[in-house]
Amino acid sequence: MFGIGQKDVYLGYEAQTRRGMLGLSYPIEHGIVRDWEAMERFWEHAFDNELRVNIDEHPVLLTEAPIIEKK
């Protein structure tokens, strides 16, 4: 349960200041997205709260980097 004024998700500085009270999750492991729902919340936070732009007006294309073999 959450108290009045508390959120179910904290990101960035808010998460760091509450790190002793929260369970942290890392949606990316070794460069691979493991938790797509958490990544979506991250992007929503970035667009809404940090960039302050409408997500619907600024689409994002996410691509996968090619694997480059070392010679």
N, C-alpha and C positions, 0 to 999 in steps of 0.2 A: 504494500500500500504506500501511497505517496501522500505527503501532507500538503496543506494549502501552499501554493506557490512553488511546489517542487515539480520537476519534469521527469519523464521516464528516461530521457536520453540527455546526456551532457557531452559536448564535444570541445576539443581544444583547451583553452585556458580554464573554462568552467570545469572540465573533467579533471584537469591537473590539480585545481584547488580543492577538489572533493575526493581525491584519489584514495584517501584512507577510508572513506565511507562507501565507495562504489566498487562494483566489479568491473574491471576494464576488459574490453574486447578489442581485438586487432583484426579487422576484416581482411587485411592483406598479409599473406605469409610468403616470404621469399619471392616477392613480386607477383604473386598469384592471388586474385580475389577469391577468398574462401567463403565469405558471408556477403552475398549480394544485397540482402535487405539492409545490413548495416552500412554498406557502401552507398546505397540509395539515400539513407538518412543523412550520411555525411555530405553528399552532393546537394541535397535539399537545404541543409544548414549553410553550406558554402554560398549557394546562390541567394537564398533568402536573407541571411543574417550578415554575411561578410560582404558579398558583392552587391546585395540589395537590387537584384534584377529579377524579372519575371522568368521563371524556368520555361514557360510555354513560348516565350519570345526569343529564347537563346538555346536552341537545341545543341546537344553535345554528341559527337560521334566518338565512341570508344573503340580503339583498335588494339590488336595484340601485336607486340613487337616481334619481328622475325628472329628466329634462333640463328645465331651466327656461330659457326664452328671455328675453334682456334686451330691454326695451322701449326 
